[in-house]
Amino acid sequence: MFERVLGQTKAKELLAQAIASGRLPHAILLVGPEGVGKQLLALELARQLLCFERRACGNCPGCAQVEARSHPELHLVQKIAERRGILLEQVHELQQALALRPLESASPVAIIVDAHDLSLEAQDALLKTLEEPPRGSVLILVTHRPEMLRSTVRSRCQAVRCERLSVEDLRAAAARAELSVPADFPWSLARGQMTRLERLLGQDLLSVRSLLLELLTRGGALAPLTFAARLGGWAAAEREEAGGTRARERERLREALVLLLELARDGCLVQQGAAADWIWHADLVPQLTEARDLGDPEVVDDLVTLVLQALDSLARNVDPTLVAEYLTLTWQSRHAAPLGV
């Protein structure tokens, strides 16, 4: 059961026991870090429930329809592209579908992907289904940000926790996805998340990581505006190619800034003599050891404040180039030797 889901031993055992005992909750909240297989686990649970033999045989029409996402009793709800969230109308459509008499003997299964995208109005409407679920139906909410859901929604679901993948499981997932991973790739960087691994490999985050290190080691030989131009150029790389957008440029810069916070965290821990298994960017310990300013709490606090301000600016659609320039100029004016512009 759930053999296609890597890792998640506890979650799989809990769900298997619930199915075997006939006590599967009508509403399940799958929570855990992004990119650890929550959505796949939800789909495999649906395959188990909609299989003609109730065992995810993989051979019956029910399993084939779930695999193709075409089963009449499988209802997938997720944010529509270019929309700000999962809308009230989508929840109403789901409720109408669940209220219909099943076309087949199988009970309906609904999966809300990234349930944290539900608008507040949609969450309020969903409460009715959670409180009075259609007989035999199973509703699965998948999220890595459960705090974005109302407490009334969370309290009416059985939470099932998914954990980060081990390096062995991550390697297996990468092989399954046919990802090309360099032999010397530092697997600890992925932090047990497949989506993070894909971003590290596909968006060249390792190159911008090297650039960010210069900011933490007093700028190296780069002048502030030169550094900002390189950071902004990396963020704009996809926009300059066919299909890129300003929104995607802001998202790339946001990912770089989150990476900067991670490096600052690791540098602070290195300066405090923390054990190696606490360091996410373990391959950079020698370089982070040189960032001695990160041993000063006031310096770290100033960096975190600047980065959070930059992230807030990006969320308010401020031009990414201006965000990069302000961050770099402010930081280096306070904590680096004068380099000119």
N, C-alpha and C positions, 0 to 999 in steps of 0.2 A: 504494500500500500504506500502511495506517495513516492514510489521508487525514483521518479524523475526529478524529485526535489532534492537538491544537494544540501547536506547539513540539516539543520532544524530538527534534530532528533526529538527534543522535548515536545515541540509543537506538533510534530507528526504523531507521536505516541498519544498525546492528549486527544487529538481529533480521532485517531483510530479507536481508542477506547470508548469515546462518546458514540461513535457509529455502532460499534459492536454491542454496546449496552442499550442502544435505542434511545439515548439521552442527548443527542446532538442539539445544542441550543438553536433557537429559531433566528438568533442574531449573534454574529461573531465579529469581533473587532480584531483583525490581524494587525499588530503593531510591531515596530522594529525599525532599524536603520534602513535608509534607502538602498535599494539594489542588493538585497539579500535573498530574494526569491519569494516574497510575500504574495505577489500577484500569481506566480506560478503555483504556489501552494493553494491559493483560492480556486484556481482553475482545475487543479487536480482533485480538490474536494468536490467541485461540481461534477467532474467526470465520474467520481466514485458514486455520487448520488443519482446521476442520470444514466448510468450504465444499465443496460437491460438486465444484467446479472448482479448489479449492485456491488461490483468489485473492481471497477475500472479495468475490464478485461482487455481493452484496446482493440477488440475485434468486432464488436457489435455496432449497429447503426448509431446508438446513443453516444458511444465513445467517439465515433467518427464525426458526429455532428458537433460535439463539444470541441473536438480538435479544430474543426473548421469554424468555430464560433457561430454555428448556424442552427443550433438546437432550439426548437421553439420554446422550451422552458428554461433557457439560459438567457439572462438579461444582464448585459454589461452597460454600466453607466460611467461616463467619465467626462471630463471637461472638453468642450468643443473648442477646436483651434480658434484662436483670436478672441475667445470669450474670457471674461475675468474669473469665472468659476463655474461650478455645476449649478445650473439654474433651477428655479422652482418648477418650471414647466417640465424639465426632465424628470423630476421626482414624481410629478403628477402622472406623467406617461408611464413610469415604472409602476405606480400604484394601480393604474388602470389595467396594466398587463397582468399583474399579480392577482387582481380580483377576478380575472376570467377563469373559467373552468379549464384545467389543464387539457391540452389536446391529446396527451398520451398519459400513461399510468404514472410517469415520473412526476415528482413534486417540483415546483418551480424553484430555481436558484437565481438569486440576484447578486451581482458583484459590483460594488461601487469602488472604482479605482481612484486612488488619491482622494479619499473621502474628505480630507481637510480642505479640498476645493469647494465643498458644498457651501453655497451662500447661507447666511443666517436664516433667510426665509425658507430655503430648501430644507435646512436642518429641522426647523419647526414643523414643516409639513411631514417630514420623515418620521417624526415622533408617533404619529397616528399608526403607521405601519409597524413600528417597533412595539407599540403598546397593544395593538390588535392585529397581529400578523395573520395573513391568510393561512388556512389550515395546511400544514405540511410544508410550507415554504421555508426557505433558508436565505437569510440576508447576510452577506459578508461585506464588511467595510474594511478596506485596505488603506493604511496610512502610515507615514513615518513622522507625522506631526499631530499626534492625538490631542495635544493641547489646543488645537484650533477647532476642535469639536466641542459643542456645548456639553456640559456635565450631564445634562438630562439624556443626551444621546449616548454618551459613553456608559452611563450607569445601566442602560437597558440592553447592553451587549455583553457577551462573555469575551473578555480579552484573552487573546492567545499571543504570546510573545515570541517573536522571531529574533534570532541572534545573528551576530556577524559571522561570516563564513570563515572557516579555518583556511590556512594557506593551501592545504591539500585540496579542499573543496573549491577554492578559488581557481587553482590551477586546472582542475577538472572542468569547471565552468568555462574558463577561457578556451580550453581545448574544444569543448562542445560548441562554442560560438565561433571557433576557427579564428581566434584572435592571434595576431602575430606579436608575441611577447619576447623582447630581447633576453638573451641568456643571463645577462647581469642585472635584470630588472629587480629593484628592491620591493619585494612583495608587501612589505609592511606598510608601504605608502597607500596601498589600496584599502587598508583598514577593514578588510573583510567584506567589501562592497563591490559588486560586479559593475554597477554603474560608474563608480569612481574609477575603477580600473579602465573602463572604456574611455572615460574622459582623459585620464592620464596618458593613454596610448594614442587616442584619436585627436586630441586637441593640443598636443605638444605642450602639456603643462610642465613637463620636466625642463624644457628650455626656459620658460618664464620663471620657474623656481630658481634657476641659477641666477637670473637677473635680480630677483627679489633678494637673494642673499647679499648682493652688493649694497642694498639699502641698509641692511642690518650690520654690515661691516664697514660703516662710515663711507659708503659710496664708491669705494674703489677708486678708479681713475675717471669715473663718469661725472660730468657736471649735472646738476639737477635737471635742467631742461632736456639734456641729452637722454638722461635716464627716463624721464617722463615720456619723451618721444618714442623710445624703444618699447616701453610698457604699453603706451597707447597704440603703437603700431602692431604689437602682438594682439591686442584686443580687437583691432579693426581688420585683422587678416581675412576673416571670413566675409566681412562686408565688402572688402575690395575685390573679392572673388564673386563669381556669379551666384546670386541667390542670398547673399548676406544682407542683414538689416541692422539698423541702429540698435534695435532691441537686443539683437544677438551680440552686438559689440558691448553693450552694457552688461549683458550676462557674462561674457568672457572676462571683462574687467572685474566683475563681482567675484568670479571664481578665483581670479588671481589674488584679490584682496583677502579672501578666505584662506588661501594658501599662505599669504603673508602672516596672518594671525596664527596659523599652525606653526610656521617657522619661529615666530616670536615665542610661542608656548614652549616649543622644544628647546629653543635657545635658553630660555629662562630655567627650564628643568636641568639642562646640561650644566649651567652655571651653578646650580644648587647641588650638583653631584647625584642626580636621580639615577636609578637603575636603568639599564639599557632598554628593558622591555616597556618602559614608560614612554620612550621616544618614538614618535611616529616616523620621523624622517631620520631613521637610525644611520643611514648611509652618509649623512651630512654632519655627524658629530664632530669631526675635526674642524670643519668650517664654523660650526655653531660655537665651538669652544673659543674661537677668536672674537665672537660678538660679545665682548665683555660688558658692554653697556646694558645687555639684557639681564645682568645680575642686579641692576638697580631698579627697584620697584617703581620709582617715579618715572623712569624712562619707559618702562613697559606700559605703565598706565597711560602715558602720553601717546604712545604708539597705538594702543588699543582704541583710545578716544578718537584719534585721527582717522583710523580705519573705519570705525563705526560711523563717523560723520560722512566719510566717503561713500559708504554703503547706503546711508540714508539719502545722500544726494543722487546716487544712481537710481534709487527707488522713486525719486521725484523727477526722473528723466532729465537730470542735468547732463550736459554734454560730457561724454567719457574723457575726452582730451583735457577739459578743464579740471575734472575730478583728479586725474592722474597728475597734472601739473601742480595743483594746489597741495595735494598730499605730499608730493616729493619735495617741493620747495619749502613747505612748512617744516617737515621732518628734518631735512638736511640743514636748514637754517638754525635749528635748535640743537642738533646732535651730531653734526659732521663738520669737519674742517672746511673752510671756505674753498669752493672750487670754481667760482664764477658761473656763468650761464652759457 
